[in-house]
Amino acid sequence: MWARRILGLDLGTSSAKVVQLTISPKGKPFVARAALVEDRAELASLLSDKQWRRPSDPIHAALPSDRVIHRPLSLPFKDSSKIIQALPYELEGEVPFAAEDMVAAFFPQGPFRQESGQPLLAMAVPRQSIQSRLQELGELGVDPCVLEPDAAALARLVLCSGLEASGGFVVMETGASKTNLLFFQEGSLKTLRSIPRGMAGQEGGLQQELILELERTFLAFQSRGKAQGLQALYLCGGIVQDPKAMEQIRERWRLPVVVLDTLPGWTSQTSMEQAVSPSRFATALGLALYGLNKATMGSNLRLGEFHYRPGMAAMKGRILVAAALVSAALGLGIADIETKVSLRQKQLYALQQETRGLFRQAFPEVTQVVDPVLQMQRLLEERKAKHLNFLSQDPRTTVLELLREISVREQARTLRITELDISGENVNIRGEATAYDVIEKAKDHWSASPLLDAVEVKNAKKNPKSQLWDFQCSARRKVS
């Protein structure tokens, strides 16, 4: 088993955050590299660097959550495939587009319960948004196997990092063009909102419009009972490197404000820029963690016509591994075959020696044994011929002996003798056959017998009822 790598790509409007997650042979994940890139050409160069990405390494990319509609639901089953099938029809009346025009995914909000079903946060995205995002990534030479809302990736990181507070807590990620607010209680994601406003256009601090939207969001969720008993506000994204914005947050909300710095818990000699706050990579790390925790799966939007189909480059590593396994299996198989052949040869030699011993006991007059089986067959045929010749010279040949000779000489299974009449030297044979050719072959066989002579077919015609040929043959016994 070899270590494998996964790339988490959080592509924003002003920068891209990339995390290289390595999974050890024992299944333990750790961050090997992290980089913040502000130029698309530089990002394309980084993604083509083999130290960062091999052709077979999967990429998990983010879709901006401000393009996603979120709705809390509860469904009476927990199978993810059934949930994915049901979501478009459950959401059709809740979103401004038809079921066939959307892709729906979900993020679990807790365990399945028999009385209430599976609580989840449904996510609906127009197909056009997914198509345009995949085209944008394709221009960078990226075809991600996972495409999920960035807020879902951030929620996964929070839950996988074991971030807890005595009550509920909020995680706020603010970038250049949007802000994600995630509310957690009792170890699960309760609700979230993505606000299409960020820090772009500001020399420092938050826009007043964004502050008002944040206040309205807090009040709305508190009134719905989804933001009660908040104990802490965790910040991540570009806001953590803006002192003025941090101060505004502390003044507006009377909550302990903490920088979400979960990256050190996943690092192992991580290569990254020292000037960049680790919290900037929270979403990218959450993307890379997709699939490692089944309790946080379901948010991959590559469904239906957007289903991921790996190309030959992505399959190269798997093909090499498969080839190595096949080679090893062939080597073991050949060794096993050689062992079995050697054993069979020894058994064959022992059987040949035993056959030679039996042949010498049965035919002591034979002094030279070359092929005991073939020699035994010839000697038996000679003795049989002598015996039949003796019978042909004996006028006391019985009906049973003659019948035995007829049966031995007639080899076809498609012929049946129904009557045998022996009167002195005259022999009459009646029977039925499946075809006339069978009768002719039987006649030739009987003519070759040392007990019969002058064999002729007297009558042969097809029975329309049985579809068989009834026949009569006459012959003379050889008696000297």
C-alpha positions in Angstrom: 0.0 0.0 0.0 1.4 3.4 -1.0 0.7 6.9 0.3 -1.8 8.8 -1.9 -2.3 12.5 -2.4 -5.4 14.7 -2.7 -5.5 18.4 -3.8 -8.0 20.8 -2.3 -8.5 23.9 -4.6 -10.4 26.9 -3.3 -10.5 29.2 -6.3 -11.7 32.7 -5.3 -12.1 35.9 -7.2 -8.8 37.4 -6.1 -6.7 34.4 -5.1 -6.6 30.6 -5.0 -5.8 28.5 -2.0 -4.3 25.0 -2.6 -3.7 22.3 0.0 -1.9 19.1 -0.7 -3.2 16.4 1.6 -1.3 13.1 1.9 -2.9 9.9 3.1 -0.3 7.6 4.7 -0.3 3.9 4.1 -2.1 3.5 7.4 -4.8 5.9 6.4 -3.7 8.9 8.4 -4.1 12.3 6.6 -1.7 15.2 7.0 -1.1 18.4 5.1 2.2 18.3 3.1 2.0 21.6 1.2 -0.2 24.7 1.2 0.0 27.7 -1.1 -1.8 31.0 -1.7 -1.7 32.1 -5.4 -3.0 35.4 -6.7 -2.2 34.9 -10.4 -4.0 32.4 -12.6 -0.9 31.8 -14.7 1.0 31.0 -11.6 -1.8 28.7 -10.4 -1.7 26.8 -13.7 2.1 26.4 -13.4 1.7 25.1 -9.8 -0.9 22.6 -10.8 1.4 21.2 -13.5 4.3 20.8 -11.1 4.8 17.1 -10.2 5.8 18.0 -6.7 2.3 19.4 -6.2 0.3 17.2 -8.4 0.7 13.9 -10.3 -1.7 13.2 -13.2 -3.4 10.5 -11.1 -3.9 12.8 -8.0 -7.5 13.7 -7.5 -8.6 17.3 -7.2 -11.5 18.5 -5.1 -12.6 22.0 -6.0 -15.1 24.5 -4.6 -18.2 26.2 -5.9 -19.0 29.6 -4.4 -21.8 29.1 -1.9 -23.5 32.4 -3.0 -24.6 30.4 -6.1 -26.3 27.8 -3.9 -29.8 27.8 -2.4 -29.9 26.1 1.1 -33.0 24.5 2.7 -33.2 22.4 5.8 -35.1 19.1 5.3 -35.7 15.7 6.9 -36.2 12.6 4.9 -37.4 9.2 6.1 -34.3 7.3 4.8 -30.5 7.5 5.3 -29.2 6.0 2.1 -27.3 8.7 0.3 -28.3 7.5 -3.2 -32.0 7.6 -2.3 -31.6 11.1 -0.8 -29.9 12.4 -4.0 -32.8 11.0 -6.1 -35.5 12.5 -3.9 -34.0 16.0 -3.3 -34.8 17.7 -6.7 -38.5 16.9 -6.2 -38.5 17.9 -2.5 -36.9 21.2 -3.4 -38.9 22.0 -6.6 -41.4 24.1 -4.7 -38.7 25.8 -2.7 -36.5 27.1 -5.4 -37.0 29.3 -8.5 -36.2 26.6 -11.1 -37.6 23.2 -12.1 -36.2 19.9 -10.9 -34.6 19.1 -14.3 -32.8 22.4 -14.3 -31.0 21.9 -11.0 -28.4 19.7 -9.3 -29.2 18.9 -5.7 -26.8 17.7 -3.0 -26.9 17.7 0.8 -24.9 18.0 4.0 -26.0 15.9 7.0 -27.1 17.7 10.1 -26.9 14.8 12.5 -27.5 11.1 12.8 -30.6 9.3 11.4 -33.4 8.8 13.8 -36.3 6.4 13.4 -38.9 8.9 14.7 -37.7 11.9 12.7 -35.6 10.6 9.8 -32.4 12.0 8.4 -31.9 15.8 9.1 -30.0 17.5 6.4 -29.2 20.8 4.7 -30.3 20.5 1.1 -28.3 22.5 -1.5 -29.8 23.3 -5.0 -27.6 24.7 -7.8 -28.6 25.7 -11.3 -27.0 23.5 -13.9 -25.6 26.5 -15.7 -23.6 27.5 -12.6 -22.0 24.1 -12.4 -21.2 24.1 -16.1 -19.6 27.5 -16.0 -17.5 26.6 -13.0 -16.2 23.4 -14.6 -15.4 25.4 -17.7 -13.5 27.9 -15.6 -11.5 25.1 -13.9 -10.9 23.4 -17.3 -9.1 26.5 -18.5 -6.6 25.8 -15.8 -6.2 22.2 -16.9 -8.3 21.0 -13.9 -11.1 18.4 -14.1 -12.1 17.9 -10.4 -13.6 14.6 -9.3 -15.3 16.5 -6.5 -17.1 19.9 -6.8 -18.9 21.1 -3.7 -20.0 24.3 -2.2 -17.2 26.0 -0.2 -19.4 26.4 2.9 -19.9 22.6 3.0 -16.2 22.1 2.8 -15.7 24.5 5.7 -18.3 22.7 7.8 -16.5 19.4 7.2 -13.2 20.9 8.4 -14.9 22.2 11.6 -16.5 18.9 12.3 -13.4 16.8 11.5 -11.2 19.0 13.6 -13.3 18.4 16.7 -13.9 22.1 17.2 -16.3 22.5 20.2 -17.7 25.1 22.6 -19.8 24.6 25.7 -22.8 25.8 23.7 -23.2 26.8 20.1 -20.7 28.7 18.0 -20.4 30.5 14.7 -17.8 30.3 12.0 -17.4 33.2 9.6 -15.3 33.1 6.5 -14.9 36.4 4.7 -13.1 36.8 1.4 -12.9 39.3 -1.4 -16.4 38.9 -2.8 -18.5 36.9 -0.3 -19.0 35.9 3.4 -20.1 32.5 4.7 -21.8 32.2 8.1 -22.1 28.7 9.6 -24.0 28.1 12.9 -23.1 24.9 14.9 -24.8 23.4 17.9 -24.4 20.1 19.6 -21.6 19.0 17.3 -23.6 19.5 14.0 -24.2 22.1 11.4 -27.6 23.8 12.1 -27.8 26.3 9.3 -25.7 28.6 7.1 -25.9 31.6 4.9 -23.7 32.9 2.1 -23.7 36.7 1.7 -22.5 38.0 -1.7 -20.4 40.7 -0.1 -16.8 40.7 0.9 -13.8 42.9 1.5 -13.1 43.9 -2.1 -13.0 47.7 -2.7 -12.1 48.5 0.9 -8.7 49.7 2.0 -9.3 48.3 5.4 -12.3 47.1 7.5 -15.7 45.8 6.5 -18.3 47.5 4.3 -21.2 49.0 6.2 -23.6 47.0 4.0 -21.9 43.8 4.9 -22.1 44.6 8.7 -25.8 45.3 8.4 -26.3 42.0 6.5 -24.4 40.1 9.2 -26.5 41.7 12.0 -29.8 40.9 10.1 -28.6 37.3 9.7 -27.8 36.9 13.4 -31.2 38.3 14.4 -33.0 36.1 11.9 -31.4 32.9 13.0 -31.8 33.7 16.7 -35.5 34.3 16.2 -35.8 30.8 14.5 -33.9 29.2 17.4 -30.9 28.3 15.4 -28.4 30.7 16.9 -29.2 30.4 20.7 -26.5 30.2 23.3 -23.6 31.2 21.1 -20.3 31.0 23.0 -17.7 31.9 20.4 -17.2 33.4 16.9 -14.4 31.8 14.8 -13.0 33.7 11.9 -11.2 32.5 8.8 -10.4 33.8 5.3 -8.9 37.1 4.3 -10.5 38.9 7.3 -8.0 37.5 9.7 -5.2 39.6 8.1 -7.2 42.8 8.4 -6.8 44.3 11.9 -9.5 47.0 11.4 -12.0 44.4 10.3 -11.2 42.2 13.3 -11.7 45.1 15.6 -15.1 45.9 14.0 -16.2 42.3 14.6 -15.2 42.5 18.3 -17.1 45.8 18.8 -20.3 44.6 17.1 -20.7 41.2 18.7 -20.1 40.5 22.3 -18.6 37.1 21.8 -15.1 35.8 22.1 -13.6 36.2 18.7 -11.1 33.5 17.8 -9.1 32.9 14.6 -9.9 29.5 13.2 -6.5 28.0 13.0 -7.1 24.2 12.5 -4.3 23.7 10.0 -1.6 22.9 12.6 -3.6 19.9 13.7 -3.2 18.4 10.2 0.3 19.4 9.4 3.5 17.4 9.2 6.4 19.7 8.2 4.0 21.6 5.9 5.6 23.7 3.2 3.8 27.1 3.1 4.5 30.8 3.1 5.2 32.0 6.6 3.4 35.4 6.0 0.1 33.7 5.2 -2.3 32.9 8.1 -3.1 29.2 8.2 -6.8 30.1 8.5 -6.8 31.2 4.9 -6.6 27.5 3.9 -9.6 26.3 5.9 -11.9 25.7 3.0 -9.2 24.2 0.8 -8.3 21.7 3.6 -12.0 20.9 4.0 -12.3 20.1 0.3 -9.3 17.8 0.5 -10.9 15.9 3.4 -14.0 15.0 1.3 -14.5 11.2 1.4 -12.5 10.6 4.5 -15.5 10.9 6.8 -18.7 9.3 5.6 -20.8 11.4 8.0 -19.9 14.5 6.1 -20.4 13.2 2.5 -23.3 14.0 0.1 -22.3 17.5 -1.1 -20.5 16.5 -4.3 -22.3 18.2 -7.2 -20.8 16.1 -9.9 -24.0 14.2 -10.6 -25.9 13.1 -13.7 -24.4 14.7 -16.8 -21.6 16.3 -14.7 -20.5 12.9 -13.3 -16.7 12.7 -13.2 -15.1 10.4 -15.8 -11.3 10.0 -15.3 -9.1 10.3 -18.3 -6.2 8.1 -19.2 -3.8 10.4 -17.3 -5.8 10.1 -14.1 -6.0 6.3 -14.6 -2.2 5.9 -15.3 -1.4 5.3 -11.6 -4.2 2.8 -11.1 -3.1 1.0 -14.3 0.5 0.7 -13.1 -0.7 -0.6 -9.7 -3.0 -3.1 -11.4 -0.2 -4.2 -13.7 2.1 -4.7 -10.7 -0.6 -6.8 -9.0 -1.2 -8.8 -12.1 2.5 -9.5 -12.6 2.8 -10.6 -9.0 -0.3 -12.8 -9.4 1.1 -14.3 -12.6 4.4 -15.0 -10.9 2.7 -16.8 -8.0 0.5 -18.6 -10.5 3.4 -19.8 -12.6 5.2 -21.0 -9.5 2.1 -22.8 -8.4 1.7 -24.4 -11.8 5.4 -25.5 -11.9 4.9 -27.1 -8.4 1.8 -29.0 -9.5 3.5 -30.1 -12.8 6.4 -31.5 -10.9 4.1 -33.3 -8.5 2.1 -34.8 -11.4 5.3 -35.9 -13.1 6.3 -37.8 -10.0 2.8 -39.4 -9.8 2.9 -40.3 -13.5 6.4 -42.0 -13.1 5.1 -44.0 -10.1 2.0 -45.1 -12.1 4.1 -46.1 -15.1 6.3 -48.3 -12.9 3.3 -49.9 -11.3 1.8 -50.6 -14.8 5.1 -52.2 -15.9 5.0 -54.5 -12.9 1.4 -55.6 -13.5 2.2 -56.2 -17.2 5.1 -58.5 -16.4 2.9 -60.5 -14.0 0.1 -60.9 -16.6 2.4 -61.6 -19.6 5.6 -63.2 -18.2 6.4 -64.5 -21.7 7.1 -60.9 -22.9 10.8 -60.1 -22.1 11.0 -56.6 -23.5 8.6 -53.9 -22.2 8.6 -50.6 -24.1 5.0 -49.3 -23.8 3.1 -51.6 -21.4 -0.4 -50.1 -22.2 0.0 -50.4 -25.9 1.6 -53.8 -25.7 -1.2 -55.0 -23.4 -3.9 -53.8 -25.9 -2.3 -55.6 -28.8 -1.9 -58.9 -26.9 -5.5 -58.8 -25.7 -6.7 -58.2 -29.3 -4.6 -61.2 -30.5 -6.1 -63.5 -27.8 -9.6 -62.2 -28.6 -9.1 -63.0 -32.3 -7.9 -66.5 -31.5 -11.0 -67.0 -29.3 -13.4 -65.9 -32.0 -11.7 -68.1 -34.5 -12.1 -71.0 -32.2 -15.9 -70.3 -31.9 -16.3 -70.1 -35.6 -14.9 -73.6 -36.0 -17.2 -75.0 -33.3 -20.7 -76.1 -34.5 -21.9 -75.8 -30.9 -21.7 -72.0 -31.0 -24.6 -70.8 -28.9 -27.2 -68.0 -29.6 -25.7 -66.0 -26.7 -22.2 -66.1 -28.2 -23.5 -65.1 -31.6 -25.6 -62.3 -30.1 -22.6 -61.1 -28.2 -20.5 -61.0 -31.4 -23.3 -59.1 -33.3 -23.5 -56.6 -30.4 -19.7 -56.1 -30.2 -19.4 -55.7 -34.0 -22.3 -53.1 -34.2 -20.8 -50.0 -32.7 -23.6 -47.5 -33.5 -25.8 -46.4 -30.6 -28.5 -45.4 -33.1 -29.5 -49.0 -34.0 -31.6 -51.5 -31.9 -31.9 -55.2 -32.6 -35.5 -56.4 -31.9 -35.4 -60.0 -33.2 -32.7 -62.6 -33.8 -33.7 -65.9 -35.5 -31.1 -68.7 -35.9 -32.2 -71.8 -37.9 -29.3 -74.0 -38.7 -26.8 -72.0 -40.7 -29.3 -69.3 -41.5 -29.5 -66.1 -39.3 -32.2 -63.5 -39.6 -31.8 -60.1 -37.8 -34.6 -57.6 -37.4 -34.4 -54.2 -35.9 -34.8 -50.4 -36.2 -32.4 -47.6 -36.8 -32.5 -43.8 -37.0 -31.2 -43.7 -40.6 -30.5 -46.0 -43.5 -26.8 -45.2 -43.3 -26.7 -46.7 -39.8 -28.1 -50.0 -41.3 -25.4 -50.0 -44.0 -22.7 -49.5 -41.4 -24.1 -52.3 -39.2 -24.1 -54.6 -42.3 -20.4 -53.8 -42.9 -19.6 -54.5 -39.2 -21.4 -57.9 -39.3 -19.8 -58.9 -42.6 -16.4 -58.5 -40.9 -17.3 -61.0 -38.1 -15.6 -64.4 -38.2 -18.9 -65.9 -37.2 -21.1 -64.6 -40.0 -21.0 -64.7 -43.8 -23.1 -63.5 -46.7 -24.7 -60.6 -44.8 -27.5 -58.9 -46.8 -30.1 -56.2 -46.2 -33.4 -57.8 -47.3 -35.8 -55.1 -46.4 -35.6 -51.6 -45.1 -38.3 -48.9 -44.9 -39.2 -45.9 -42.8 -42.0 -46.2 -40.3 -44.2 -43.0 -40.6 -45.3 -43.3 -37.0 -42.0 -43.7 -35.2 -39.9 -42.0 -37.9 -37.4 -44.9 -37.6 -36.2 -47.3 -40.3 -37.4 -50.9 -39.8 -35.0 -53.4 -41.4 -34.3 -57.1 -41.9 -30.9 -58.7 -42.6 -30.1 -62.3 -43.5 -26.7 -64.0 -43.0 -25.1 -67.5 -42.7 -23.2 -68.9 -39.8 -19.6 -69.9 -40.5 -19.4 -73.5 -39.4 -16.6 -75.8 -40.5 
